Amino acid sequence: MRLLMMSDTHSRKLPAALWAAVDQADVVFHAGDWVDEATLDALLGRAKRLVGVYGNNDGPGLRARLPLVATVTLEGVRFAVVHETGGKDGREKRCAAAYPDADVLVFGHSHIPWDTPAPNGLRLLNPGSPTDRRRQPHATYLTATVSEGSLSEVTLHPIVPADA
């Protein structure tokens, strides 16, 4: 099963490379800060399956349609999705305590790609932002594969201007 992870799209036009990845994915995760409902509607219309949450910049319309935390089990791997996890110091330990029943936590907010394990084995993944790179060299998103209880092929994809 092919996965696509994104966050912090901030109502900006999604790059062509990201739409191509949406078309290839079996499940698309969005870890919040959509800012507008049009992006949610566009992804709902195009993704085979969408798992999303609202973020701190999302207003009442998005908060009415999306949860603060989403959970889903795919091919035996338990995912949790949330926008904010707090500061980077102590994140792994804090998230392991907050999400003890998850194998993978997909989060956003910082726009900084992140891939680390917590002491209990929880894997923390932040795809960065495909539209707002902030202090990063490129805008980014993640893809991965899940099969038979295992997450593999986690790949960070930079979006270069030609892909936009």
Stockholm file with secondary structure:
# STOCKHOLM 1.0

chainA/1-164         MRLLMMSDTHSRKLPAALWAAVDQADVVFHAGDWVDEATLDALLGRAKRLVGVYGNNDGPGLRARLPLVATVTLEGVRFAVVHETGGKDGREKRCAAAYPDADVLVFGHSHIPWDTPAPNGLRLLNPGSPTDRRRQPHATYLTATVSEGSLSEVTLHPIVPADA
#=GR chainA/1-164 SS CEEEEECCCTTCCCCHHHHHHHHHCSEEEECSCCCSHHHHHHHHHHCSSEEECCCTTCCHHHHHHSCSEEEEEETTEEEEEESCCCCSTTHHHHHHHHCTTCSEEECCSSCCCEEEECTTSCEEEECCCSSCCTTSSSEEEEEEEEETTEEEEEEEEEECGGGC
#=GC SS_cons         CEEEEECCCTTCCCCHHHHHHHHHCSEEEECSCCCSHHHHHHHHHHCSSEEECCCTTCCHHHHHHSCSEEEEEETTEEEEEESCCCCSTTHHHHHHHHCTTCSEEECCSSCCCEEEECTTSCEEEECCCSSCCTTSSSEEEEEEEEETTEEEEEEEEEECGGGC
//
